[in-house]
Amino acid sequence: MMLTPLAVAGCGWLNQSRGVLLLLVSAFLLLLVLVVAGAMCGPGAGPGTCVAILGFALGLFVGPALDDYVLDQRGTRYEAVIADVETYHRKHGEGRTCSVARSDSGRTLTYEVGDSSGCDNTVKPAQHVTLVVDPEDWLPPRLGTDVNGLSSGHAWTCGGLLAAMEACILYGRLRRRPRFF
């Protein structure tokens, strides 16, 4: 029970990875952890259901929060140039992909940055930008305008969900059980 928030945070962060297999494994582990935590809250649907719902919501919010925090704290910033901008058709509008080249190490390294990572309508070819790269290559690179760190609203949302989930766990574990003798 005490490791439930840590397991939810770990599964939420793994959900942000690029691989589909890792996404499915982390979603399965998240659901397994929440089912066990809900069952350990005792009989009845009240606290166990709340733990499962709040834990799932926390798993959705904590992954992007950890990504933003990690990239802001340990991401390496490089000066780069937009090499190419491509647009493609999506279900709801157009998407954009930017090829970003950095040449600070004597050789040219090219990164692909999507529209969810800072490649928006204001980016033009041959424009100088700041590229933020995770040194361990776990997180996808982003443009520097998209890395703002952990916002206070996101932190308060994660903290509130965590506190509510822990309160439901505590209530479920401490409430009186009906005796049948």
C-alpha positions as CSV (number, residue, x, y, z in Angstrom):
1,M,0.0,0.0,0.0
2,M,2.8,2.4,0.8
3,L,4.5,1.9,-2.6
4,T,1.3,2.6,-4.6
5,P,2.0,6.3,-5.3
6,L,5.6,5.4,-6.4
7,A,4.3,2.6,-8.6
8,V,1.7,4.9,-10.2
9,A,4.3,7.6,-10.8
10,G,6.7,5.1,-12.4
11,C,4.0,3.7,-14.6
12,G,2.8,7.2,-15.6
13,W,6.4,8.1,-16.6
14,L,6.8,4.9,-18.6
15,N,3.6,5.8,-20.4
16,Q,5.3,8.8,-22.0
17,S,7.9,6.7,-23.8
18,R,8.0,6.3,-27.5
19,G,7.5,2.5,-27.7
20,V,4.1,0.9,-27.9
21,L,5.2,-2.2,-26.1
22,L,6.5,-0.3,-23.1
23,L,3.2,1.7,-23.2
24,L,1.1,-1.4,-23.0
25,V,3.3,-3.0,-20.3
26,S,3.2,0.2,-18.1
27,A,-0.6,0.5,-18.6
28,F,-1.1,-3.1,-17.6
29,L,1.1,-2.7,-14.5
30,L,-0.7,0.5,-13.6
31,L,-4.1,-1.2,-13.8
32,L,-2.7,-4.2,-11.8
33,V,-1.4,-1.9,-9.0
34,L,-4.6,0.0,-8.8
35,V,-6.8,-3.2,-8.7
36,V,-4.6,-4.5,-5.8
37,A,-4.6,-1.2,-4.0
38,G,-8.4,-0.9,-4.4
39,A,-8.9,-4.5,-3.1
40,M,-6.8,-3.8,-0.1
41,C,-9.0,-1.0,0.9
42,G,-11.5,-3.5,2.2
43,P,-15.0,-4.7,1.2
44,G,-17.4,-2.3,-0.5
45,A,-17.0,-0.2,-3.6
46,G,-16.4,3.2,-2.0
47,P,-12.8,3.7,-1.1
48,G,-11.4,1.1,-3.5
49,T,-13.2,2.7,-6.5
50,C,-12.0,6.1,-5.5
51,V,-8.4,4.8,-5.2
52,A,-8.6,3.3,-8.6
53,I,-10.1,6.4,-10.3
54,L,-7.8,8.9,-8.6
55,G,-4.7,6.6,-9.2
56,F,-5.5,6.3,-12.9
57,A,-5.9,10.1,-13.1
58,L,-2.7,10.6,-11.3
59,G,-1.0,8.2,-13.7
60,L,-2.2,10.3,-16.6
61,F,-1.0,13.6,-15.1
62,V,2.3,12.6,-13.4
63,G,4.0,11.4,-16.6
64,P,4.0,14.7,-18.5
65,A,4.8,16.5,-15.2
66,L,7.9,14.3,-14.7
67,D,8.9,14.8,-18.3
68,D,8.7,18.6,-18.0
69,Y,10.6,18.6,-14.8
70,V,13.4,16.2,-16.0
71,L,13.9,18.1,-19.3
72,D,14.1,21.4,-17.4
73,Q,16.5,20.2,-14.8
74,R,18.9,18.0,-16.7
75,G,18.2,18.6,-20.4
76,T,21.2,19.8,-22.4
77,R,20.6,22.9,-24.4
78,Y,22.2,23.3,-27.8
79,E,22.1,26.1,-30.4
80,A,20.7,24.6,-33.6
81,V,19.2,25.5,-37.0
82,I,15.9,24.4,-38.5
83,A,16.9,22.4,-41.5
84,D,13.5,21.5,-42.9
85,V,9.8,21.9,-42.0
86,E,7.3,19.4,-43.3
87,T,3.5,19.5,-42.9
88,Y,1.2,16.5,-43.1
89,H,-2.5,15.9,-42.8
90,R,-4.0,14.9,-39.5
91,K,-7.5,14.1,-38.6
92,H,-8.1,17.5,-37.1
93,G,-6.0,19.9,-39.2
94,E,-2.3,19.9,-40.2
95,G,0.6,18.6,-38.3
96,R,4.2,19.7,-38.6
97,T,7.6,18.0,-38.3
98,C,10.8,19.9,-38.0
99,S,14.3,18.6,-38.8
100,V,16.7,20.4,-36.5
101,A,20.4,20.2,-37.1
102,R,23.1,21.0,-34.6
103,S,26.8,21.1,-35.5
104,D,28.6,21.9,-32.3
105,S,30.6,18.6,-32.1
106,G,32.3,18.8,-35.5
107,R,29.7,16.7,-37.2
108,T,26.1,17.5,-38.0
109,L,23.5,15.8,-35.8
110,T,19.9,15.9,-37.0
111,Y,16.8,15.5,-34.7
112,E,13.2,15.2,-35.6
113,V,10.9,17.5,-33.5
114,G,7.1,17.1,-33.8
115,D,4.4,19.7,-33.4
116,S,3.8,18.6,-29.8
117,S,7.4,19.4,-29.0
118,G,7.6,23.0,-30.2
119,C,7.4,22.8,-34.0
120,D,4.6,25.3,-34.6
121,N,3.6,27.7,-37.3
122,T,6.2,30.3,-36.3
123,V,9.2,28.1,-37.1
124,K,10.8,28.7,-40.5
125,P,13.7,26.9,-42.2
126,A,17.2,28.4,-41.5
127,Q,15.9,29.8,-38.2
128,H,18.2,29.6,-35.2
129,V,16.6,27.8,-32.2
130,T,17.6,26.3,-28.9
131,L,17.2,22.5,-28.8
132,V,16.8,20.7,-25.5
133,V,18.0,17.1,-25.5
134,D,17.8,14.5,-22.8
135,P,21.4,13.3,-22.2
136,E,20.3,9.7,-21.8
137,D,18.0,9.9,-24.9
138,W,15.0,8.6,-22.9
139,L,12.8,11.7,-23.7
140,P,12.3,13.0,-27.2
141,P,14.1,16.3,-27.9
142,R,12.1,19.6,-27.8
143,L,12.6,23.1,-28.9
144,G,13.7,25.5,-26.2
145,T,10.5,27.5,-26.4
146,D,8.5,24.4,-25.4
147,V,10.6,23.6,-22.2
148,N,9.2,25.8,-19.4
149,G,9.7,23.4,-16.5
150,L,6.9,22.1,-14.2
151,S,4.0,24.6,-14.0
152,S,2.5,25.3,-10.7
153,G,-0.9,24.2,-11.9
154,H,0.4,20.8,-13.0
155,A,2.2,20.4,-9.7
156,W,-0.9,21.3,-7.7
157,T,-3.0,18.9,-9.8
158,C,-0.6,16.0,-9.2
159,G,-0.4,16.9,-5.5
160,G,-4.1,17.1,-5.1
161,L,-4.7,13.8,-6.8
162,L,-2.0,12.1,-4.7
163,A,-3.5,13.6,-1.4
164,A,-7.0,12.5,-2.4
165,M,-5.8,9.0,-3.3
166,E,-3.9,8.6,0.0
167,A,-6.9,9.9,1.9
168,C,-9.1,7.2,0.3
169,I,-6.5,4.5,1.1
170,L,-6.3,5.7,4.7
171,Y,-10.1,5.8,5.0
172,G,-10.5,2.4,3.4
173,R,-7.9,0.8,5.8
174,L,-9.1,2.5,9.0
175,R,-12.9,2.1,8.6
176,R,-14.8,-0.4,10.7
177,R,-15.5,-3.7,9.2
178,P,-18.9,-5.4,9.8
179,R,-18.7,-8.4,12.1
180,F,-20.7,-11.4,11.3
181,F,-20.4,-13.4,14.6
